[in-house]
Amino acid sequence: MENRRQRILIIEDNDDIRESTAEILELAGYEVFQADNGKTGVEMAHSHLPDLILCDIMMPELDGYGVLYLLNKNPETAATPFIFLTAKAERIDMRKGMEMGADDYLVKPFDDVELLNAIESRFSKREKQELFYSKSIDKLNNLVASNQGIKELDKLMLDRKVRTIKKKQIIYYEGDIVSGVYLVLSGKVKTIKLTEDGRELLTGMYGAEEYFGIPALLLNEPYAETAEALEDTTICQLPKEMLDELLNRHPDVARQFIRILSNNLLDKEEQLLQLAYHSVRKRMAEVLMRLCKLEKQEGQINLRISRDNLAAMAGMATETVSRILSDFKDEGIIERKGSQIGILDYLKLQQMKN
């Protein structure tokens, strides 16, 4: 049986742009659907279930942000790759769209090559999604007794969209209503709280295969901290409504999330003890070792982290961080190349005296 062609929905109120884009895509072998306003676009997305959606921002009936919001609420369309079509003047607003879950954007006017490359890139990343999830599922599978619970969590994850978060992009702010739990697929995320005088207190660091946002979900309260990407990162969000249902039906999965949360609390207690009783050299050694564990690399480990983030983790001034790193370099423990720190002697970090 012949495989069906990949379906693309174009939501665009400008007839010339919509029709010319449709012609390009049809010539490239895609099956194309067209909508001339946002409301019709949402209806067509629900009825045709396209493989990818191209959507203008400023439209009658319903703008592009409203379209994306409604599609994200429907499990059948929430994972559909979504690309905004934007005028140059709207480019500054694209951060809002990307934070809402859009995958990419094209600035009008765009040419055939830009259009097809953007679409092929999204389809390629979609194909890799199962590989991203497999390690995380295996990790949970080793710890949870019920295969049924894991199978349902597996399906829940595979139905979700992989989001690419740029370095320094905010994932959620302290005080935001809890929307779900996040899983890091690649890259790193930090969670922070701001002190009254504006300084950052780093409350957590999460790498590949690690969840964050669990306390807010279990307590059903707003997020108690801000989550920000430390580097270009891919994440997946598991929505609160779907997780609540899964956890109620499979207590073993709930126990695993509680176990993850408990381990995080133990880590934070250890960090508080280090802040209270360890010297600045010892604290910096502990921070570097903690970052090494996140890397999961073989051989020499190279860390990419700013002095400000190191200072927030170690609870010290950035000037103190610079001085200690210089001492460690002179002692042959690390090497520095710009913002990159190479760990030359991990054993010395472990044996650092207080």
N, C-alpha and C positions, 0 to 999 in steps of 0.2 A: 504494500500500500504506500502511495506517495505521501511524503510528509507535507503538512499544510504550510503555506507561506507564513512568515512572521507578519503579525498585524501591527500597524501603526495608526494611532488616532491623532489627527491634527485639529487643535482647537484654536481658531484664529478668525477674528472678525473682518480682517482685510482680505477681500476676495482674491486680489491679485497674488498676494503672498501665499495664501492658503492653497490656491489652485496650482501655482508654479511649484510649490514644495511637494504637493501631492504627485505632480507629474514626474519630478525627479525621483521620488521614492518608488513609484510604480515602475519606472524604467529600470530601477535597481533590483526589482523583483519582489518588493514588499506589497502586501495587501493593505490598502489605505482606506481609512474612514475619515470623513470631514465633518466638523461642527463649526458653525459661525458665531457661537456665543458660549459662555461658560456653562449655563444651565443645560443647554442641549449636549454639551460635551460630557458633563457628568452622567447624563442619562445614557449616552452612547457608550461610555466607558463601562457602565454596569451591564449593558445588554450585550456588547461585543467582546468584552474582556481582552483588550489589546495587549500586545507584548511590550509596547512602549508608547508613551504619550508625549507629544510636542504641544506646548500650551503658551499662548500669548498672556501677558500680564494684564494690560488695560483692555477690558472688553465690556460690552453691555450685559445686562442680566446678572452676571456673576464674574468677578475678576479672577485672575489666575491663582491668587493666594486662596481664594474661596474654593476654587476647584480642587486644589491640592489638599486643603483641609478636609473636604468632604470625601475625597478618594481615600485619604489616610484612615478615615473612620470605618471604611468598609473592608473587611478582611480579604475579599476577593480582589480588591484593587490596591490595597495598601502597599504591596510589594512591587507594583508595576513601575519600571524605570520611568522617570519623569524629567523632561527637559524643558526649561522655560525659554521662550522666544522673547527677547527684550530689546527695546530701543536703546540707543546709546545713553539717552538722558536718564533712563531707569536703572542704569548699571549699578549705581550706588545703593539701590534698594535690594540687590541680589543677595546680600548677607541674610536678610529676612527670609528669602525663599530657600536658601541653602539650609538655614537652621530649622525650617519647617519640614525638611526632608527631601527637597529637590535634589536630583543627581547631578545636574549640569545646567548650563545656560548658553544660548547662542545669541550674539548681538546682531540685530538686523542693521543693514543687509548682510547676509552671509552667502557664501558661494556653495556650489555643489559639493566640493571636497570637504569643506568644514562641516556641512550637514551630515554627510555620509560617515565621516570619521567619528563624529560625536555619537552617532547611533551605533556604529560597529563597536566602539569602545564600551558603550553601556551593555550591549549584548555579551561582549567578551567577559566583562566583570560579572555579569549575571551567571554565566556558565561556571565561573570559579567559586561561586557562593557556597556550594556544597562542600568544597575543599576547605573553605574558611571554617565551616561549622564542625567538621568531622572531629577535630582534636578536642574541642570543647565537649562534644557529646561523649566521646570516649572517656574523658576525664570524669564526667558525672556518672557514667555507666559503671565505673570502678567503685563508686561510693554509694550508689543507690540500689536497694535490693529489688525493687519492682521494675521489671522490664516494661510493663505497660505504661507506667508513669514516664519513663525515659522515652518510649516511642512517641508519646504525645508531646513531650517537650521537644523532641527532635522535629516533629512535624510543625510545631509552632514556630521554631526557629527558621526552618527552611522556607516557611511562608512569609518571612519578614524581609524587608529591604535592607541591604547593606548600605550604610551611609558613610561617605568619606568626609571626615572632619579635618579642616585645615589647622595647621599649628596656630595656637592661641585663640581658636574659635571656641566660644562658650557653648556647651551642650545643654546645661540648664543653670539657672541662677538660684541662690539661696532664697527660699520663700516661694518658689514656683510650686504649683499644685503637682503632686506626684502623678506621673503619667505611665510609669513602668520601671522596669529594671533594665540596665544596659550591660551588654557583653562586649568587651574589647576583642576584636578579631586580629588587629595588628596595630602597632604603635603604642602610645602611652597616654594616659589621662591622669590629671591630678585633681583632687578636690581640696578646696580652700575655704577658710572663713576669714573675713576682714576684721581687724581690731578697730577700736574706736578712732585710733589715730591713723587709720588707713593702711597699716601693715598687713601682709598676708601671713596667715597661719596655715601651713600645709597639713591637712588632716588625712590624706591618703594618696597613694600612688598605685595605679593599676596598669598592668601590661596585658599581653595577649592571653586569652583564655580566662580572664578574670572578670567578675561581675562587679558593678558598682550601682549605688542607688537602692540597695536592699533595705536599709533601715526605714526609709520613708515609706516603702511599699508595705512592710510588715506592720508599721505603726499607723499606716493610713494617714500620714501627716505630710505637710509640705517638705520639700527638700531642705535639709538643715545646713547645706553647704553649696558652694558653686563648683560645677565640674567644667574643666577646661582641657583642651587637647594640648599636650606638651610638645607634640610633633604631629606631622600628618598621620592621621589615624583612621582606621575603619572600625565602625561599631555596628551593633544591631540592637534595636530596642524591643523588649518583650513587653507588650502593653499590659497595663494593670488589670483591665477587665479579664483578659484571657488568662493571665497568671493566677488571678484570684480563683477562677473556676478550676484551673488545673491543681492548685495547691489544696483546695477543698476536697477534691476527689482523690488525690494521691498524697497522703501525709508524708510518705517517704521522701518525696521531692521537696516538701516544705522543710523537713528535717535537714536536708542537704543545704538549703539556703540558710537555715539557722546556723549550721556548722560553719559555713563560709563567714557569716556575720560574726560568730564567736571568735574565729581565728583572726579576723580583722581587729576585734576589740583587744585581743591579747597582744597583737602587734602594737596597737596604740598605747597600751599600758607599758609595754617595754620601752617605747619611744619616750614616754613621760619620765620613766625612771632614768633613762639616759640623759635627758635634759636636766634632771634634778641633781644627778650625782656624778656624771662623767665630765672629764676635762674637755676642752674644745677640740683637742687633737683626737681623743677617743671618739667623740661624737661625730666628727667628720669621717673617721674611719668606718664607723657603724653605718653612716649614710651611704658611703660609697659601696659598702658590701651589700646593703639593701638594694641599691640600684643594680648591682651585678646580678642579683638573683632574678630581677625582672627581665634581664636581657636574654637568658637561656641560650647563651652562645658557648661554643667550644673554642679552646685556645685563648689568646689574649682578648680581653673584653675592652671595647671602646665605648665610652659613655658620652652622649651628647646632652648636656644640661647646662643651663645658665647659672651664673654665680647667684643671682637672685633666688632661683629655685633651690639651690643648695643651701643658701642662708635660711630660707623658710623651713626646709626640712630639718636643719641642724639647730635652729633657734639661735642664730648668731648674726652679727652684722656682715654685710658683704665684704667689708675691708678685712675682717677676720678670716673669712673664707679664702680670700686671695692670699693672705699671709700663710695660712696652713697649707694650701695647695702648693705654694712655692717651696715650703719646707719639705713636703712630701716628694716634690720633684728633685730637690737637691739630695734627698736620701735614697733616690732610686726606686721609690715605691710606685710613682706614676710618671707618665709623660704627658705633655700638653701640646696640642696643636690647635690654636684658636680656641673655640668653645668645646673641643673634644678632649676628653680625658682618657688616656690609655692606662689600664691597670697592669703594671709590670710585676708587682710582687704582692699577690693576694694574701699570702701567709703573713707578711708583715702587718697588713691591715688587721688580720685576725688577732695577732699577738700584740697589738698596740696597747701600751700600758696607760693606765688612767692618770 
